[in-house]
């Protein structure tokens, strides 16, 4: 039964990624990458996603910044949690940073690259970014992350998604390096 639930969840997540890629204008060749087809090139972020530009009353861009708690449900980091901070701009770009759990220590990961988002409904949006994996000052791999989110209030949202690690050199998925995630986000209020 557990295997059936995992397969159903992974299939539903893959369909969500396909919807995101379609909504944001990513080519159909890149769509098959979301389900890890090895001969397909890695999707790239576009400067202006082809999604609706009118923002709903509840939009992630209506808040200055967000604090995210990401729970890893399935995959190489199963059972772990991670805190990150994200901003969404009205032009469809996003930033993500990953602080260390120890105050004053270096960030856990470099800032995300190629971040973009788009509205997919009145209170729904999708977003994606890459987490660079560095070694010796060079990016040797990255985690391509795509999520589908729902605003649960003007200052909160939840999201489900998938991250798959790829080799920078070959643009091929790294064996066993994927995660299915659930995110809970709260807007950071100015004090």
C-alpha positions, 0 to 999 in steps of 0.5 A: 500500500505504501508503494502505491501511495508513493507512486500516486504522489509522485505521479501527481507531483509530476503532473503538477510540474508539467502544469507549471512548465506549461503555465510558465511557457517552458518548452515541451522538450523541457517538460519531459525533464520534470519526469527525468527523461535523460536525453532532454536538455535542462529547462532554463528560466526565461526573463518573462514567463508567459503567464498572467501578469495581473496579480490576484489579491493574495499574491506572493509578490504582495509581501516583502519576504517569506520564511519557508520551512521545507519538509523532505517527504521522500528522497535522499533527504527524507525526514529532514527540514530546511529553512529558507527565505524567498522574495517574489517580484511582480515581474515573475522573478524570485530569490531564495537564500538558505541560511545556516541553522547556526547563527553567524555561520556561513549560509547552508547553500549559495543563493538560488539561481534562475528563479521564476514564478507565475500565477496559475489561478486566483490563489495559486502560483507555481515557482522554480529555481536552481540550487547550485552545488559548489566544489572548489569555487565551481558549480559541479551540480545543481538541484532543479526545483519546481513547486506548485503553491496555494495561498492559504491567506494573504500572509501564508502559503503551502507548496508541494514540489520536487527537486532533482539533482543534475550534473553540470557537466552532463546535464544528466540527473544524478542517481538517487538524488531527488526529493519530494517536498512540502513547504509552509511559508509565512510572510515576514512582517516588518517590525 
